[in-house]
């Protein structure tokens, strides 16, 4: 069994909300249904980002897609645990496989929008995957599955994307002059996040490797 750790700033409120929602879902809704709903929400979000070439008002639809993605992705496991119908191996595989697909839909859609360069969107998804890969590798080695880092987890990332959409709707997009030419503000933020995540990945991998080396000494 893997011990789940979620210390994101939204976790206490989110935990209560998800439990409230799970207890009110009709019995015919199963965890797999919620997983599919989560992926569909990500697809809606990505397509809406792309459609902002037609009108910025599609940002509202992207926000709805993110909300649907959060609903399905966050509730499927909670519903299974509440009803005591967990399938740990199947659930782990399906949940995190569909997460990868959802992330591609969301970030590639954002990269195909007029608000972010596609290569910067690729940096965003690489940052997400670096954190995810570290989580998976560490879980195999230590049986600890850490969902959040520095108070930030998937829910906080969705909130950040929602706030970005609101910012674009209220203030609009603008570029910042840089040595690389004018860059949208979101590009600069994502590049900074990538640098921080990459350095944190290297440091945490180093310290975790040293700790495991001290604990897992070869037999004499």
C-alpha positions in Angstrom: 0.0 0.0 0.0 1.1 3.5 -0.8 0.7 6.3 1.8 -0.8 9.4 0.2 0.5 12.9 1.3 -1.4 16.0 0.2 -0.2 19.2 2.0 -1.5 21.7 -0.5 -3.0 24.9 0.9 -6.5 24.0 -0.5 -6.4 20.4 0.7 -8.5 20.8 4.0 -11.3 22.7 2.3 -11.2 20.5 -0.8 -11.3 17.3 1.3 -14.5 18.4 3.0 -16.1 19.5 -0.3 -15.3 16.3 -2.1 -16.7 14.2 0.8 -19.9 16.4 0.7 -20.2 15.8 -3.0 -19.4 12.1 -2.9 -22.1 11.4 -0.3 -24.7 13.1 -2.6 -23.9 11.4 -5.9 -26.6 8.9 -7.1 -25.6 5.2 -6.7 -25.5 4.6 -10.4 -22.6 7.0 -10.8 -19.4 4.9 -10.6 -15.7 6.0 -10.1 -15.0 5.1 -13.8 -17.8 7.5 -14.9 -16.1 10.3 -13.0 -12.7 9.5 -14.5 -14.2 9.8 -18.0 -15.9 13.1 -17.0 -12.6 14.4 -15.9 -10.9 13.7 -19.2 -13.9 15.2 -21.1 -13.5 18.3 -19.0 -9.8 18.6 -20.0 -10.7 18.1 -23.6 -13.4 20.9 -23.4 -10.8 23.2 -21.8 -8.2 22.5 -24.4 -10.6 23.1 -27.3 -11.9 26.2 -25.7 -8.4 27.6 -25.3 -7.8 26.9 -29.0 -11.2 28.5 -29.9 -10.1 31.8 -28.3 -8.7 32.7 -31.7 -12.4 33.2 -32.6 -13.4 35.0 -29.5 -11.8 35.6 -26.0 -15.2 34.7 -24.5 -14.3 31.0 -25.0 -12.1 31.5 -21.9 -15.3 31.1 -19.9 -15.8 27.7 -21.5 -12.2 26.8 -20.7 -12.9 27.6 -17.1 -16.0 25.4 -17.2 -13.8 22.6 -18.7 -11.3 23.0 -15.9 -14.0 22.8 -13.3 -15.4 19.6 -14.9 -11.9 18.2 -15.0 -11.4 18.9 -11.3 -14.8 17.4 -10.4 -14.2 14.1 -12.2 -10.5 13.8 -11.5 -10.7 14.6 -7.8 -13.9 12.8 -7.0 -13.3 9.4 -8.6 -10.9 8.1 -6.0 -12.8 9.7 -3.1 -16.0 8.0 -4.2 -14.3 4.6 -4.4 -12.9 5.0 -0.9 -16.2 6.2 0.5 -18.1 3.2 -0.9 -15.3 0.9 -0.1 -15.0 -0.3 -3.7 -11.3 0.6 -4.2 -9.3 -1.3 -6.8 -5.8 0.0 -5.8 -3.8 -1.3 -8.8 -6.4 -0.6 -11.5 -7.4 2.7 -9.9 -3.8 3.9 -9.7 -3.1 3.0 -13.3 -6.2 4.4 -14.8 -6.2 7.6 -12.7 -2.7 8.6 -13.5 -2.8 7.5 -17.2 -5.8 9.7 -17.8 -4.1 12.5 -15.9 -1.4 12.5 -18.5 -4.0 12.6 -21.3 -5.8 15.5 -19.6 -2.6 17.5 -19.1 -1.9 17.2 -22.8 -5.3 18.4 -23.7 -5.1 21.4 -21.4 -1.6 22.6 -22.0 -1.5 21.9 -25.7 -4.8 23.8 -26.0 -3.3 26.7 -24.2 -0.2 26.6 -26.4 -2.5 26.6 -29.5 -4.3 29.8 -28.2 -3.2 33.3 -28.9 -2.2 33.8 -25.3 0.9 31.5 -25.0 3.6 30.3 -27.3 3.4 26.6 -28.0 7.0 25.9 -26.9 6.3 27.6 -23.6 3.2 25.4 -23.2 5.6 22.4 -23.7 7.8 23.7 -20.9 4.7 23.9 -18.7 3.8 20.3 -19.3 7.4 19.2 -18.8 7.4 21.0 -15.5 4.2 19.1 -14.5 5.7 15.8 -15.6 9.0 16.3 -13.8 7.0 16.7 -10.6 4.9 13.7 -11.5 7.8 11.5 -12.4 9.6 12.3 -9.1 6.4 11.4 -7.3 6.0 8.1 -9.0 9.7 7.1 -8.7 9.7 8.1 -5.0 6.5 6.2 -4.4 8.0 3.0 -5.7 11.1 3.4 -3.5 9.5 4.6 -0.3 5.7 3.8 -0.6 5.0 7.5 -0.1 2.9 9.2 -2.8 3.4 12.9 -2.5 0.6 14.8 -4.3 1.7 18.3 -3.6 5.0 20.2 -3.4 5.6 23.5 -1.6 1.8 23.8 -0.9 1.0 23.4 -4.6 -0.9 20.4 -6.2 -3.1 19.8 -9.2 -6.0 21.9 -7.7 -3.8 24.9 -7.2 -2.6 24.6 -10.8 -6.2 24.6 -12.0 -6.9 27.6 -9.8 -3.9 29.4 -11.4 -5.2 28.7 -14.9 -8.7 30.0 -13.9 -7.2 33.2 -12.5 -5.2 33.6 -15.7 -8.4 33.3 -17.8 -10.1 35.9 -15.5 -7.1 38.2 -15.9 -7.2 37.9 -19.7 -11.0 38.6 -19.7 -10.8 41.6 -17.4 -7.4 43.2 -18.3 -6.5 41.5 -21.6 -3.2 40.1 -22.9 0.0 42.1 -23.0 3.6 41.4 -23.7 6.8 42.2 -21.8 9.9 43.3 -23.7 12.7 40.7 -23.1 16.1 39.8 -24.7 14.2 37.2 -26.6 11.7 39.7 -27.9 8.2 40.5 -26.6 6.8 37.7 -24.5 3.3 37.3 -22.9 3.4 37.5 -19.1 2.2 33.9 -18.8 5.2 32.8 -20.9 7.6 34.5 -18.5 5.9 33.0 -15.5 6.0 29.5 -17.0 9.7 29.8 -17.9 10.4 30.8 -14.3 8.4 27.9 -13.0 10.2 25.5 -15.2 13.6 26.7 -13.9 12.4 26.4 -10.3 10.9 22.9 -10.9 13.9 21.6 -12.7 16.3 22.8 -9.9 14.0 21.5 -7.2 13.8 18.1 -9.0 17.6 17.8 -9.1 18.0 18.9 -5.4 15.2 16.6 -4.1 16.4 13.7 -6.1 19.9 14.2 -4.7 18.9 14.5 -1.1 16.4 11.6 -1.4 19.0 9.4 -3.0 21.5 10.2 -0.2 18.8 9.4 2.4 17.9 6.1 0.8 21.6 5.2 0.4 22.1 5.7 4.2 19.0 3.6 5.0 19.5 0.9 2.4 23.1 -0.2 3.2 24.3 -3.4 1.5 24.8 -6.5 3.7 28.3 -7.0 5.1 
